[in-house]
Structures are given as C-alpha cells and as structure tokens.
Amino acid sequence: MHPTKALPTRTMLKNVMRYSSYAMALSVCIGISASTASPNIGSSDGKESPWQQVESQGKNQDVYFYAWGGDPQINAYLQWAAKQVDEKYNINLVHVKLTDTSEAVSRVLAEKSANNNDQGSVDLIWINGANFATMSENSLLLKQWANKLPNFALTDPDNNPAVTFDFGVPTNGMEAPWGQASLTFYYDNLSVKKPPTTLNELTTWTKQNPGRFSYPKPPDFLGMSFLKYALVMLHEQHDADTGENTSAQLNMPVTEQNKAIVLDPLWAFLDDLHPTLWRKGEQFVQTGAQMRRLVDDTELSLAFSFSAPEVPAAVQRYDLPESIRSYAMSDGSLSNTHFVAIPYNASHPQAAQLVANFLMSPEAQAKKQTPSVWGDKTVLIQSTLTSEQQALFKTNKPHPSALPFDSIKRTVSEPHPSWVEAIMEGWQARYGVRP
C-alpha cells in the first residue's frame, strides 16, 4: 500500500498564506516591463523553459526518498535537506529508511510486475553499483533527466567520467551524482605505531600481529569492498611484474572464460591471509559495526570503513577510543561515486528532480562535506564554482581521529558490478561453510 499522497495540513495552511502574499504582489508584478526581467525567467516568446516546467510541476509535492538509514549523521543531514526543499519548493521530503537498497529495487520490480507504471511508491532512491545495474537492465529507471539538471554542469561531466559511469556502467542520464566515498582504514595508535599502507604491507603486518585484523564476511558491503580492493591491487601488481593487462578484465562482465583468471589470485591471497586474522579466519564478523566494536574492545587494532566521517563520529560517541587515527592506503583507495535515481514509475518525478538538483547544489554539497555533518566528499569540481561558492567548502580544523585532508593520493575504481556476485559465490564456496 502506498503511503498517503495528501499534503500535510501544515502545508495547505502554508499555501494559503503564500497565495495571499502572491495576490498582494500581483498588482506590482503586472506593471513590470518584460525588458527588465531576468533572462532566466523565461524564453523570449514567454513560454516556460523545460526546467521551469519541472519547477512548476514539482512544487507542492511529496517525495518519498528511499535511502539507507543506518547512520545517525546521514539521517540528520537528510532532515536538514528536507527543511531546505520544503522552504524552497514546499516539497515534503520523506526519508524512507532502508537497511539494504535492494529492498527498494525489489519494490519497484514488484510494482512493474503488477503493471503499476505511474503511481509507484518510490520517488527517489539512493543507489549505485550492482543495484543500479539491476534497475537499468530491467528498465526500472527514468532516463535522460539527471544530465539536464542545472547543477549537473557543476560536476564538469565532459571531463569527469566518475559522474557519468557507475561501476563502469554508463549512467545515460538515469542517475544524479551526490557524493563520493573511499575505503578508509583506521587503527589504535596506542597499539600500532606504523600501520600498513599497502596490500603487501598488510599481509606482512597481519603475520607479525596475528589476530589483530579481520573483515566482515560477504555479502556485507564493507567486506566486499575490502575484497574488491585486494583484487584490484593484486592485478595491478601482477600486470606491473609481467607486463600483461589482466586488470582490464575487471572492467568487463564476468564470463566463464575470465572468471578463474581474475579470481584465482584473490583466493590464493586469502588462503595466505586468513590464518593470520582474528580467530584464524575461521570466523568472521557480520558487519562493519561489529568490527568497530572489536576495535573498541581492543580485540582488533586495525579496521576500515567506507564512510570516513563514521570514525570520528564513533570516537565522539565513545564507541571508539580517542587514540583512533584514520588513514588511506597509499597504493590506492577503492572509491566510488554514489547517486540518486528516479524509478520509471515514480508518482512525483518532477519533484524528485528538484530534490536531486538541490542535493547537487554548492550549498547542499558544502554542508554534506563538513566533517561534523557527514564528511562525504563533494561531486562538484571547484573550477566550475564562483569564488563565493568555493568559500562554502572551507572547513575548520578536523577531529584528531578524522581522515586528514587530501590524504587520499590515489583512487581506484570499482570493478564491473557483475564481479560482486562472482566474488560472493566463490568466497562462500571456499570459506563460508565450516565443518
């Protein structure tokens, strides 16, 4: 059953006040010559531009935003964004909290199966990677809208493929970028004086410090991220040693011909790594939160996150000790851009576009990048911004446990989304079942 679509009573009251104000201003506005109007107000023939039509049709609507709800900082940021779009467009942004994005994907797929093609319950969805590939393959997303948003130009799409490809798959205007994240490691500096900064150093470190590191088991997103980081680094090292180009296979779909070539080095690496891990690799934590608790309990000395601000936030909540420090691997940080998308059957697609455009605005991006708010890296390119807009991104001194500014020297891209399933199946077959 779809949540109620009626505007709240407070919204209707607000409209009445606004309309009375509009009536008072109307007599003044009628007398203004068209020659003094801003060129952005409308076209020369008096007709609305395509974006003005989106604004006209998108105001005074509800937008049901299906997004992960597992982080208090992110939830608070979305509450702030909801207030902003309410003030700007009288949009009632409802955060439908998910534990897994696949829940929203399944909902849209079920609606399509039921021939619900224009009254869908999902207006906007936080998505990337494999879930985007699934929705794209099943024609579940609205096409060619994101690249027409006014703020999309601020991402410099012609020179920035990170905003036009999602895990190597062209977005084709079906997704609007709104943040970037990278794999971030953290350690307790009371027990670790020199943390490993490459994959090779990590294997050496775990042998010298047995039981002090682990990773969440697949299909956990964070655990899969660690495995993908290892896979990319292993092939880069192999290619550097042999002059081959097996890394190119990571950007292609999985086939029976390339599966073993790509994944066998990962299994050999894990066979060597697992005996040095927490509980000798015979047991694994289920989530990043459980891994973080083991650090707090001093069972682990080294861990990682795909959300850098999660670390100082945990220290401030006393979920991690003050001695925690964050850093990025020097051989490369697995990174990706995350997006918002609009299902093909969204009930309020124009309103969803207004929200997506706001989320890409310098105001919203600067707020989100603030470490105390979220710390999510902006998708905007500074050279596209005015000096006033650039000033919004200047921040105060970060928390001691936060990832130092500009510490990520090299990013590496996610493999093709089809490798996620292949890695998960292979891992479960080799390590998932214990006697």
C-alpha positions in Angstrom: 0.0 0.0 0.0 1.4 3.4 -1.0 1.8 6.0 1.8 -0.7 8.8 1.8 -0.2 11.3 -1.0 -2.2 14.1 0.6 -0.2 17.1 1.5 0.0 17.7 5.3 -2.3 20.2 6.9 0.6 22.4 7.7 1.5 22.5 4.0 -2.0 23.5 3.0 -2.0 26.3 5.6 1.3 27.4 4.3 -0.1 27.5 0.8 -3.0 29.7 1.8 -0.5 32.2 3.3 1.6 32.1 0.2 -1.2 32.6 -2.2 -2.5 35.6 -0.3 1.0 37.1 -0.5 1.1 36.3 -4.2 -2.2 38.2 -4.7 -0.8 41.2 -2.9 2.3 41.2 -5.1 0.4 40.5 -8.3 -0.6 44.2 -8.9 3.0 45.2 -8.6 4.3 42.4 -10.8 1.8 43.1 -13.6 3.3 46.6 -14.1 6.9 45.4 -14.5 8.1 45.5 -18.1 9.3 42.3 -19.6 12.5 44.0 -20.7 13.6 44.3 -17.0 13.0 40.6 -16.3 15.9 38.3 -15.7 16.9 36.3 -18.8 16.4 33.1 -16.7 12.8 33.8 -16.0 11.5 32.5 -19.3 12.1 32.3 -23.0 11.7 35.2 -25.4 8.3 34.0 -26.6 7.0 34.0 -23.0 6.9 30.2 -22.7 8.5 28.3 -19.8 11.8 26.6 -20.4 12.0 22.8 -19.8 13.5 23.3 -16.4 10.9 25.9 -15.4 8.2 23.4 -16.3 9.9 20.9 -14.0 9.8 23.6 -11.2 6.2 24.5 -11.9 5.1 20.8 -11.8 7.3 19.7 -9.0 6.4 22.2 -6.3 4.0 21.5 -3.5 4.5 17.7 -3.8 5.6 14.8 -1.6 8.9 13.0 -2.4 9.4 9.6 -0.9 13.2 9.2 -0.8 14.3 5.6 -0.2 17.7 5.7 1.3 19.9 3.7 3.7 19.0 4.7 7.3 21.8 3.1 9.3 23.9 6.2 10.1 22.7 8.9 12.5 24.8 11.6 10.8 23.4 10.8 7.4 19.8 10.7 8.7 20.4 14.2 10.3 21.7 15.6 7.1 18.7 14.3 5.2 16.4 16.0 7.8 18.3 19.3 7.1 17.9 18.8 3.3 14.2 18.1 3.8 13.8 21.5 5.6 15.6 23.2 2.7 13.4 21.8 -0.1 10.4 22.5 2.0 11.3 26.2 2.2 12.4 26.4 -1.5 9.6 24.4 -3.2 7.1 23.4 -0.5 8.2 19.8 -1.1 7.6 17.3 1.7 10.7 15.1 1.6 10.1 11.8 3.4 13.1 9.7 4.2 12.1 6.0 3.9 14.9 4.3 5.8 16.3 1.1 4.3 18.7 -1.5 5.7 19.6 -2.5 2.2 19.0 -0.7 -1.1 17.8 -4.0 -2.7 14.6 -3.6 -0.7 13.7 -0.6 -2.8 14.8 -2.3 -6.0 12.5 -5.3 -5.2 9.6 -2.9 -4.5 9.9 -1.2 -7.9 10.3 -4.5 -9.7 7.2 -5.9 -7.9 5.2 -2.8 -9.0 6.3 -3.3 -12.6 5.1 -6.9 -12.4 1.8 -5.6 -11.2 1.5 -3.1 -14.1 1.8 -0.2 -11.7 3.6 2.1 -14.2 2.8 5.6 -13.0 1.9 5.5 -9.3 5.0 4.0 -7.8 5.8 4.3 -4.1 9.4 5.2 -4.6 10.1 8.7 -5.9 13.8 8.9 -5.4 16.4 6.2 -4.4 20.0 6.4 -3.2 21.7 3.9 -5.4 24.9 2.8 -7.2 26.8 -0.2 -8.4 25.1 -3.5 -8.7 21.7 -2.2 -7.8 21.9 0.4 -10.5 22.9 -2.2 -13.0 19.9 -4.4 -12.0 17.4 -1.5 -12.3 18.9 -0.4 -15.6 18.8 -3.8 -17.1 15.2 -4.2 -16.1 14.2 -0.7 -17.4 13.2 0.4 -13.9 14.7 3.9 -14.0 13.6 7.2 -15.6 16.0 8.0 -18.4 17.8 11.2 -19.6 16.8 13.5 -16.7 19.9 13.8 -14.5 22.1 15.3 -17.2 19.5 18.1 -17.7 19.6 19.3 -14.1 21.1 22.8 -13.9 23.6 21.8 -11.2 24.8 18.8 -13.1 27.1 21.2 -15.1 29.0 21.9 -11.9 30.3 18.3 -11.9 32.2 19.0 -15.2 30.8 15.8 -16.8 32.7 16.2 -20.0 36.0 15.8 -18.1 34.8 13.8 -15.1 33.7 10.2 -16.0 33.1 9.5 -12.3 29.7 11.2 -12.7 28.7 9.5 -15.9 29.7 5.9 -15.2 28.6 3.8 -12.2 31.0 0.8 -11.6 31.9 1.1 -15.2 28.3 1.2 -16.5 27.2 4.3 -18.4 24.5 6.2 -16.4 22.8 7.6 -19.5 21.2 10.4 -17.5 19.5 7.9 -15.2 21.4 8.9 -12.1 22.4 12.2 -10.5 25.7 12.2 -8.5 25.6 13.5 -5.0 28.7 12.2 -3.1 31.9 10.2 -3.2 33.3 7.7 -0.7 36.5 5.8 -0.4 37.8 2.9 1.6 39.3 4.4 4.8 41.4 2.4 7.3 41.8 3.3 11.0 43.9 2.0 13.9 44.6 2.4 17.6 47.8 4.4 17.8 48.4 3.1 21.4 49.0 -0.4 20.0 50.0 0.3 16.4 52.9 2.8 15.7 53.2 2.2 12.0 50.1 0.8 10.2 50.4 -0.9 6.9 49.8 1.4 3.9 49.7 -1.1 1.0 48.2 -4.6 0.5 51.6 -6.2 0.6 52.4 -4.4 3.9 49.0 -5.6 5.3 49.9 -9.2 4.8 53.2 -8.7 6.5 51.6 -6.8 9.3 48.9 -9.5 10.0 51.6 -12.2 10.2 53.5 -10.0 12.7 50.3 -9.2 14.6 48.2 -12.3 14.3 44.5 -12.0 15.3 44.5 -8.2 15.2 42.7 -7.7 11.9 39.7 -9.1 10.1 36.9 -8.1 7.7 33.1 -8.6 7.5 32.1 -11.7 5.6 30.3 -11.4 2.3 27.7 -10.3 1.3 28.3 -7.4 3.6 29.1 -4.3 1.6 32.1 -3.4 3.6 33.6 -6.9 3.4 33.0 -7.0 -0.3 34.7 -3.6 -0.6 37.9 -5.0 1.1 37.9 -8.0 -1.3 37.5 -5.7 -4.3 40.3 -3.5 -3.1 42.5 -6.6 -2.7 41.5 -7.9 -6.1 42.4 -4.6 -7.9 45.7 -4.3 -6.1 46.7 -8.0 -6.9 46.1 -7.5 -10.6 47.9 -4.2 -10.7 50.9 -5.8 -9.1 50.7 -8.8 -11.5 50.5 -6.5 -14.5 53.5 -4.5 -13.3 55.5 -7.6 -12.8 54.6 -9.4 -16.1 53.7 -6.6 -18.5 50.3 -8.2 -19.0 46.9 -6.4 -18.7 44.7 -8.7 -16.7 43.4 -5.6 -14.8 41.3 -4.8 -17.9 39.2 -7.8 -17.2 37.9 -6.2 -14.0 36.1 -3.6 -16.2 34.3 -6.2 -18.2 31.4 -8.5 -17.3 32.2 -11.9 -15.7 32.4 -14.8 -18.2 33.3 -18.5 -17.8 36.5 -17.7 -19.7 37.8 -14.9 -17.5 36.4 -15.8 -14.0 39.3 -18.1 -13.0 41.9 -15.8 -14.5 40.6 -12.9 -12.4 39.6 -14.6 -9.2 42.3 -17.2 -8.6 44.8 -14.7 -7.4 42.3 -13.5 -4.8 41.7 -17.0 -3.4 45.5 -17.5 -3.2 45.9 -14.2 -1.3 43.0 -15.1 1.1 44.4 -18.6 1.7 47.6 -17.0 2.9 45.9 -14.1 4.8 43.1 -15.9 6.7 45.2 -17.9 9.2 46.7 -14.6 10.4 43.3 -13.0 11.0 41.0 -12.7 14.1 40.1 -16.3 15.2 42.4 -17.5 12.5 40.0 -16.7 9.8 37.6 -19.5 10.9 35.0 -16.9 12.0 34.2 -13.5 10.6 32.2 -10.5 11.8 28.9 -9.8 10.1 29.1 -6.0 9.7 31.3 -3.0 10.0 29.7 -2.1 13.3 30.7 -5.4 14.8 34.2 -4.9 13.5 34.3 -1.4 15.1 33.1 -2.9 18.5 36.1 -5.4 18.3 38.4 -2.4 18.0 36.8 -0.7 20.9 37.1 -3.9 22.9 40.8 -4.0 21.9 40.5 -7.3 20.2 41.4 -5.7 16.9 44.0 -3.0 16.3 43.2 -2.3 12.7 39.9 -1.9 10.8 38.3 0.0 8.0 35.2 1.9 6.8 33.7 3.1 3.6 32.5 6.2 5.4 35.4 8.3 6.7 33.3 10.5 9.0 32.0 7.4 10.7 35.3 7.1 12.5 35.5 10.4 14.3 31.8 10.3 14.9 32.2 6.9 16.7 35.0 8.4 18.8 32.8 11.4 19.8 30.1 8.9 20.8 32.6 6.9 22.9 32.1 3.9 20.6 35.8 4.1 19.8 38.8 5.3 21.9 40.3 8.7 21.5 43.6 7.0 20.3 42.0 6.0 17.0 43.5 7.5 13.8 42.3 7.3 10.2 44.4 7.0 7.1 44.2 6.0 3.4 46.2 3.2 1.8 49.0 4.6 -0.4 48.7 2.0 -3.2 45.1 3.1 -3.8 41.8 3.8 -2.2 38.8 1.9 -3.6 36.4 4.8 -4.4 33.0 5.3 -6.0 30.5 8.0 -6.6 27.1 7.4 -5.2 24.0 8.7 -6.9 20.3 9.2 -6.7 17.9 7.9 -9.3 14.2 8.2 -10.1 12.2 5.0 -10.8 10.4 4.9 -14.1 7.0 4.8 -12.3 7.6 7.5 -9.7 4.5 9.3 -8.6 6.3 12.6 -8.4 9.2 12.6 -10.9 9.3 16.4 -11.3 9.5 17.0 -7.5 12.2 14.3 -7.3 14.2 16.2 -9.9 14.0 19.3 -7.8 15.3 17.4 -4.8 18.1 15.8 -6.8 19.2 19.2 -8.2 19.2 20.7 -4.7 21.4 17.8 -3.4 23.9 18.8 -6.1 23.9 22.5 -5.2 27.0 24.1 -3.7 25.0 24.8 -0.6 24.0 21.2 0.0 27.3 19.7 -1.1 29.3 22.0 1.2 27.1 21.2 4.1 27.4 17.5 3.4 31.2 17.6 3.1 31.5 19.3 6.6 33.2 16.6 8.8 30.9 17.2 11.7 27.8 16.9 9.5 28.7 13.9 7.2 32.1 14.4 5.7 31.0 13.0 2.3 33.3 14.3 -0.5 31.6 16.6 -2.9 31.0 15.7 -6.5 31.4 19.3 -7.6 34.5 20.5 -9.4 35.9 23.6 -7.8 36.8 25.3 -11.0 33.2 25.3 -12.0 32.2 27.3 -8.9 32.3 31.0 -8.2 34.7 32.3 -5.5 31.7 32.7 -3.2 30.6 29.1 -3.8 34.2 27.8 -3.3 34.3 29.6 0.1 31.4 27.4 1.3 33.8 24.4 1.3 36.4 25.9 3.7 36.3 24.0 7.0 37.7 24.3 10.5 40.4 22.0 11.9 39.1 18.4 11.7 38.8 16.0 14.6 42.1 14.2 15.5 40.6 10.8 14.5 39.3 12.1 11.2 40.9 11.3 7.8 43.4 14.0 7.2 42.6 16.4 4.4 43.9 15.3 1.0 45.3 12.1 2.5 43.9 10.1 -0.4 46.6 10.3 -3.0 45.3 7.7 -5.5 41.8 6.3 -6.0 41.0 3.1 -7.8 37.6 2.4 -9.4 35.1 -0.3 -8.6 35.2 -3.4 -10.9 32.2 -4.2 -13.1 29.2 -4.9 -10.9 28.9 -8.5 -12.2 32.1 -9.3 -10.2 30.3 -8.8 -6.9 28.2 -11.9 -7.4 31.2 -13.9 -8.6 33.3 -12.9 -5.6 30.5 -13.7 -3.2 29.7 -17.1 -4.7 33.4 -18.0 -4.8 34.0 -16.8 -1.2 31.0 -18.7 0.1 32.1 -21.9 -1.6 35.7 -21.7 -0.2 35.3 -20.1 3.2 31.7 -19.8 4.0 30.9 -23.3 5.2 32.9 -24.7 8.1 32.7 -28.3 9.5 
